[in-house]
């Protein structure tokens, strides 16, 4: 063979090898894109009871009152994935937090009131259990009682969400690395003031014996330097942000900051951190738009902390923001100025109404406590003068407060709070459909590796199955 054909053959062989290598690298890159690595750090933020309207009203309030954006809408949604989730339970077209959280944590439909147990009786592995099985650290943070349905569903299996003793027994067995929230009442022995236990078990002492550091106020939380950490900051649910004693009681943001600091310190296996603002749901149950907005803002500030963490570890961090169901059927709307008005005298919500809402300085729960169970007309007038300046209380709402009468079949949980809530609605056009849960789909937005799994129209069981699959890739 002459030299020229030989050189030609060598050149062609090299060319083929280069092209083959390029094709292989391209295919590998596509496979890597299609199957991203499992996240090392997983944040699951849950605004209990929050629908799209709750977020949007808070976003509008932030812009109008504080000239600020919202991390959830401006960063997580814009940079990540967005989807909608159905919320019905196995035995109801609407849901409660137990059945909803079971779907999110275990990937199966549950009956109302059941935690970590599928409707067919199956006991599934939960997200928290899978994370611990992968040697990830696990943290539960909430403004509710720490044994409430939403956090409990991620590691517990009980047929009745009110079985607090069994839930806390499971916590003691599971030993999460972080437990922060309210609910000291179920940790104290029966003979101690503030206890709601039926026995003399001292669960704070039991957790300390398991190696936990116990903290009970904001300063102690800020000074905490080690895992495992148990923080109980109120006898029951923690305060609304609008009422919170900022020196004594930590905010959701404070608790999130402490959890991130401790869970990420010298951690080679990563963590799963569940963070819930229960106060959004509680405010919606009370038709309390002012408290709801303040707590959703605090929830968004907590999400911002996770986003800052993500910016430092973008290839290893997954942030998920969602809810379990919608409460209240909230929304700004167009209404008649009053029932006697002509059709042309309609009124719609404006930024001036957001300013009115901003002027409210107490929760409706606090307002109800001030009035007491048998308020007088004079006491109601004083409450309006002290805390709702510029608002008008219609005679029928005042009568409902005096007689403790529900306003309707759908607004019935707290006659005083609902009457005041509808008073605020009449003055601002932010109206409520109900005092309980609806069947509205809720949004889910996610950012980071695995976020594409939460895009589209999903059932809440799809959410749980997808999150479990992401963790199982580790």
Secondary structure, 3 states (H helix, E strand, C coil): CCHHHHHHHHHHHHHHHHHHHHHHHHHHHHHHHHCCCCCCEEEEEEECCCCHHHHHHHHHHHHHHHCCCCHHHHHHHHHCEEEEEECCECCECCCCHHHHHHHHHHCCCCCCCCECCCCCCCCCCCHHHHHHHCCCEEEEEEEEECCCHHHHCCCCCECCCCCHHHHHHHHHHHCCCEEEEECHHHCCCCCCCCCCCCCCCCHHHHHHHCCCEEECCHHHHHHCCCCCEEEECCCCCCCCCCCCCCCCCCCHHHHHHHHHHHHHCCCCCCEEEEEEECHHHHHHHCCCHHHHHHHHHHHHHHHHHHHHHHHHCCCCEEEEEECCCCECCCEECEEECCCCCCCCCEEECCHHHHHHHHCCCCCHHHHHHHHCCCCCHHHHHHHHHHHCCCCCCCHHHHHHHHHCCCCCCCCCCCHHHHHHHHHHHHHHCEECCCCCECCCCEEEEEECCCHHHHCEEEEHHHHHHHHHHHHHCC
